[in-house]
Amino acid sequence: MFRIAFLGPPGAGKGTQAALLAPVLGVPIVMPGALYRRAIALGTPLGKQVASVVESGAMVPNAITNAVIAQRLAEPDCASGFILDGFPREREQLDVLEQIKTPLTHAVLLVIDEQEIYRRLSDRLVCVCGLQFSRREMPVEPGNEAMCTACDGTLTRRKDDDPERIARRIVHYHEQTEPVIAACRAQGVLAEVNGQQPAAAVQHDIRHALGISEH
Ligand SMILES: [Zn+2]
């Protein structure tokens, strides 16, 4: 049983690594951001609440995030494990996993330095289908828009990837997420992986840390 959370600063590659690992384990990826977007698209009462918070650029309050995650983890496909991306970001959120009887079996911390965070995020393009691309690796003819290689969607910058918001997310990470890392370390479920390598090498190290054989 793998109940995994990917931890690490913004831009560490959590989404990319979760997407590579999930099919290997046969478990769903659970991301607060995706759950919010779904609720907003469906126009549920929760979606309307979240939409106004997201528009303002503020963090979604814990009470909402915790409720959304608890509801999602209670769905049948999460019964045999899951990968969390973007949760828990605060100590209180980690405790929620205990309360709903789904404590983490593993927390994978992707380690990258601050300079690399800015470099990656200012370079990041995203597609509505969830894939991410590096601007430098997507040569675009002048006047044309960068397109997704999987679905031909138009690539855009994430709203929260501007320098000011990046700085705010890093402060939040130091103040709120580092206590989560410390708690996971104390619980003996933390695995640290060098996130500053090519994605395939990072994935290799993650599988090694989880004890998953690649042969
Ligand atoms: Zn796409």
Boltz pocket constraint, residues with backbone or C-beta under 6 A from the ligand:
constraints:
  - pocket:
      binder: B
      contacts: [[A, 127], [A, 128], [A, 129], [A, 130], [A, 131], [A, 148], [A, 149], [A, 150], [A, 151], [A, 152], [A, 153]]
      max_distance: 6.0
